Every structure is written in structure tokens, then in C-alpha cells.
Amino acid sequence: MSPIRRLMALDLGTARTRSLTVCGSTIADRPSSIVRRSSTSGERDVVRPVRRGMVADPDACLRLVRMAVQDTLHYDPRPLEQVLAGVPVAASPGDRRAVRAAVTAVAGCEVRLVEEPLAAAVGAGLDVMDSRPCLLLDVGAGIVEAVAIERGAVTDAVALQLGATTGVGLVAYALENVVDMTAGLLRRLPEISRPAAPARGVVVTGGGAHQELLLHRLRATLRLPVRAASQPQHATVRGLMRLCLRPALAAGLTLSAR
């Protein structure tokens, strides 16, 4: 019997960074911040490497990734063989290169990038290979993305970057913007696909899925079933790990972030 490969799933978020390995029994969950000494004043500063879902400070991101990898060594000290890391659909080629560079420098192995809403859909248990479109709203601390997924690919997406969040969820103006952009995504579905929307509804992932007011406003506006995924804040990292463990499924997806 061949030994189990050491694979890692990595979700670099604006507020939280989550990692998981094949042999890990729990998801490692840490704040997406590091402390470093200012080069000018000499004082200790708290730095957030990821802002609005994108890498804002490459050097700090490198340290954050290193800490995330170290979090998993307790479960399996062997060298990593592959890392699947999430990126927003809205990430530019430069943003994607920044994530790949940081993870490759620390992990020293093959790194594959997966768009986070697609991974979140897998983690939420959705059949992403279905020919009927499914709608998913991923509500993070720095970026919110609404996507349509069909036959293993993100076929349409809209995003809202957040300048500020609170511990209780989206602020009022951001909440209404998220509802409006999700409604716009629904209206843009091809006419042939619209009848399937009520059957599949909308699944909400990310830490913001805990905000009941958001779910209520989505249901009232979209007039569709809306539900939060189980443990929605962990949907992306769970999905990344499922893709690690099911290479046939990963091969069937359109991973445009590779």
C-alpha cells in the first residue's frame, strides 16, 4: 500500500487564515495578521498581509503562509507534496502570482490555485458538475463574491470589495449592495437556465453567512430558497481538501486560477 501523500489546503482570508492537511484532525484557524517591528520607529506594528481579499504586502504574506504551514506540522511533519490555495475569482493575474509565489517559497512543492467560491461550493456539498446552475454567495471579511457555477466552472461572477467590516456582519450599505449584486447575477442567468434556480436556490458561505439579516434580505429580494452552508466559514478550506483527496473531481473542474 502506497503511503498517504502529504497534501495541504490553504485559505488565505482577509481576517482569518485556515489550513488543513490530509492527516489533520482539525482545521488550523489563525488571524490573518503578523507583528513586525517598524523600520522607522522601531515599534511593533500589526500588519494585515491580505486586504480586500488580495495580497497587499508580499513579505508579510510570506510570513503568514509560513505560520499556516507550521500550524499543520503537529499532524504530519513530512515535507509537503502539494498545496491547493484559494484565490478570489476577482483576483488579477498579479494577485494570483503573489499568492503562488508566497506559498511556493514556503512549501517548496507543487502549488495549485482554485477560485474560492468554486472550492466553497465543493465544501458545502454542492454538485458542481451538474448542468443546472447553482448560485453561491461567498461573504468574506474583505471581499464578497456571488457566482454561478455550471458543469464544473464559474460561468458568471460579481464581486464587492469591503473597506470595513464589523464583528456582527456587513454594515447596512454593504449588505444592500451585496443583495443588489446577487439579484443582478440572477437576472443575468441565461433564459434556459432560469427555471433551475428555484430548485437549487442560493447557498451562502464565508463568515458573513452567520448574519441572519443578510439571509432574510436575500430571501425577500430574490424570492428563492437561501441557506447558509454548515460551518460556512470553513467551506472553502473543506472544499480545497476534498479536491486534494479527489483528483478526478479536481481534474473535471475548470480551474482558471492554475
N, C-alpha and C positions, 0 to 999 in steps of 0.2 A: 504494500500500500504506500503510495507516494505521500510525503509529508504535506501538511496543510501549508499553503503559501501564506506569507505574512503580507496581508493587504490592509490598506487604511482608507477610511472615508474621512474627508475633511470639509467642514462647513465654516468658512471664514465670514462671520457676520459683523455688522457694524457695532453691535452691543455685546454679542456673545460669540465665542468660537467653540465649535463642538467637533470632537473627533472620536473615532471608533475603529477598532481593529477586529479581525476575524475572531480571535480568541478572547476579545474583551467581553466582560460580563456586563459592563455598564458604559454609558456614553460619558466621555470626559467633557465637561462643560465649564468653561472659564470665561471671565470678562475679556473682551477684545481690547485690552489696553496693556501698556507696558510702562514701567517707570524708568526714566533715564535722567542723567544729570545734564543740566543746561550748559552748553559750551560758553555762554556769555556770563551768566550769573553764578554758575556752579550749583544752583539749587536743583532739587529733584522735581522733575516735571512728569505729569501723567500724559502719555501720548496715546492717541487712538489711531492705529495704522490704517484702519478701514473706515471711510466716511461715505455716507450715502451709497453704501453697497460696493464701493470701488476702493482700490488701494490708493491711499493718499500719501503714505510715507513708506517707500520700499524698504529702507533699512529697519524701521520699526516692525514692518510686516515680517521681515526675515526672523526677527527675534520672537514674534508672536507664533509663527509657524514652528520654530524650534521648541517653544514651550508646549505647543499642542502635541508635537511628536513625542516629547518626553513624557507627557501625560499617559501615553499608551505603553510605555516601556515596562510598566509594572505587570502588564498582562502577557507580554511577549517581547523579550529583549533581542530577538533575532533582527538582522537587517531587513528593512522594508524591500519588497519586490515591486509593489505598485501602489500608487496613491490616486484615488479619484477625488478631485476637488471641485466644489461648486462655484459657479460664477453667475451673475445675473444675465438674463437674456440681453439686457440693455448694455452690457459691458462692451467697450470698444476693443478692437484688436490690441491696442496698447494696454488696456486694463487686463486683458487675458494673458498677455505676455508677462505682465508684472506678477500675477498670481503664479503662473507656471515657473517663472524664474525663482521666486522665493521658495516654492515647495521643492523644486528640483535641487536647489542649493543645499537644503537641509536634508531631504530624504535620500538624495543620490540614487534615485531609481526612476522607472517609468512613471510619468505623471499624465493623467488624462483629465480633461476638464469637461464638466457636464453642466448644462444650464440648470440653475437651481429649481425653477418651477417644474421642470421635467423630472428631476430627482425627487422633488417633494410629492409629485403625483404618484410616483412609484412607491415612495414611503408611506403614502396614505392608502395604498392598496387599490388604486385605480387601474383599470385595464387600459394602459396607454397605447396598446396595439389595436384597439377597437377602431373600426371605420367610422363610428359615430363620434363626433367631437365631444370632449369633456372640457369643462371650464374650471380653471383653478385660479384662486387669488392667493398669492403668497405675500403676507404682510410682515415685513421685517422692520427693524428699528430705523434703518436708513433708506430703504427703498421698498416700494410696493409694486409688484408686477402681477398683472392679470393676463392669463394666456389661454389660448385654445389649443388643445392637443388632439391630434388625429393620426392614426397609423404610425405611432412612434415618433412623431415630430411636433415641435411647436409651430403651428401654422399661422398664428397671429399673436401679437403681444403688445401691451401698452404698459408704461411704467410711470411712476411718480417718485421722484427723489425727495426725501424728507429732510428739512433743515433742522427740525427739532421734534422730539418725541417726549412723552411723559410716561410715568410708571403705570398709568391706568389706560394707556392705549393712544390712539390717534386723537389729536386735537380736533376741534369741531370743523374747521375749514378743510383740513386734510381728509377727514372722514368723508365729507360730502364730495370732495374731489375724487376720492377712491371709488365711491359709489357711482359717480357720473362716468368715470372712465371704464368701469366694468360694464355699465349699461351700454356704453358706446361699443365695446368689444362684442357684446351680444348682438347688437344691431348689425355689426359688420359680418356676422356669420353668413356664409353662402346660403341662399334661399333653400337649397336642397338639404342643408344640414340643420336648419332651424327646428324642424319637428322633433329632433332627438334631444334638444336642450332641456325640455321639461322632465324627460325621463332620467337624465343623468344629473341635472341640477348643477350647482356650483359648490366646490369644496374649497374651504379656506384653510390655509396652513400658515406657519410662522407664529411668532409670539403674539402678534396682534389678533389672531383668531380667537383669543380669550375675551375679546371685547364684545359683550353682548349687544351693545348699541349698534355696532357695525353690522353684526349679523341681522339684527332687526331691520335696519335701513336697507340692507341688500334685499331681504325678502320682500319688503314693501315696494321697492322700486322695480326689481327685476321680475317679480311675480313668478319666481321659480323656487324649488327647494334649495335651501342653502344650509350647509352643515360644516361645522369645524371638524377637522381630522382629529383622531385620537392623538393626544400629546402633540399638538400641531407644531410646537417649537422644535421638535425632533424629527419632523417628517423628512426634511432634506437629508440629514445625515443618515437616517434609516434607509432612505431610498438609494443613496450612494453606496451603502454597504450591500444592499440587495443586488445592485448592479455589479459590484465586485464578485459576489458569490454566484451570479447567474450571467456568465459571459455571453451565453446565447441571446439572452434578452438585451444585454447592452449592445450586442452586435446588430440587433434589429432596430435600434433607435437611431434617429438622425441626430448625432451628437455634433452639432455645428461648432461647438466650442473646442474641438480636439486641437 
